[in-house]
């Protein structure tokens, strides 16, 4: 079940995912990348650091990335 949830949650990731800051809130994404969870589900994920969330949204709109990791206030 957990594998299905992970696969569905990151289904739209075909390559690049952006995160707005180096923060502990995004640690699970890096752990999953290092442990090979994405590859095990046939996902080729790349995590890209951007300066701020606005930049990530602009990259998403411009089709330069596929997914944004963001945390609301």
N, C-alpha and C positions, 0 to 999 in steps of 0.2 A: 504494500500500500504506500509506504513512504517513497519508494522509487517512482511510483506513478505520480505522486504529488510533485516530486521534484521535476520530473519530466514535463508535466503540464505547466508548472510554474515558470519554467524556463524554455517553453516550447518556442517562443518567438526569438530566442537568442540563436542566431546563426553564426555570429562572429564576435561582435563587440558590445560590451556593456560599459557604461560610464558611471562613475561615482564622484560626487562633488568634493569630497575631502577625505583625507586619511583619518579615519575615525573608527573607533572600536565597534560602532554599529554595523559596519560593513565587513567585519571580521568573518562571519559565516561564509560569505561569498569567496573570500580568499582561502579559507580552510577547504571549502569544497573544490576549488581549483587545484590546490596543492595535493589533496587526497585523490584526485582523479574522478570525482563524482560526476562532473560534466561529461568527461570522455566516456565513462561507463554507460551513460545514457545517450551516447552518440551526439553530444553537443560539443562544438568547438568554440569554447568561450574565451574571450580576451577581455580583461578588465582594464579600463582606461581611466586615468585620473584627469579630472578637469578642475578648473579653478573654482567655479561656483555652479550651482544648480541651473542658473539661467543659461550658461554656456552648454550644459548638457541637454537642455530642452531645445536649444537652437540646433545642436548637432543631430538630435533625434528628428526634428522637423526637416532638416536638410538631408536625411537618410545617410548620415555619416556613421551613425551607431544604430543598434537595434533595440536597446533596452537601457533604462536608467534605474540605478539603485538610488533611491532618495528617501529621506525620512522627514516627515512633516513635523511642525512645531506643536 
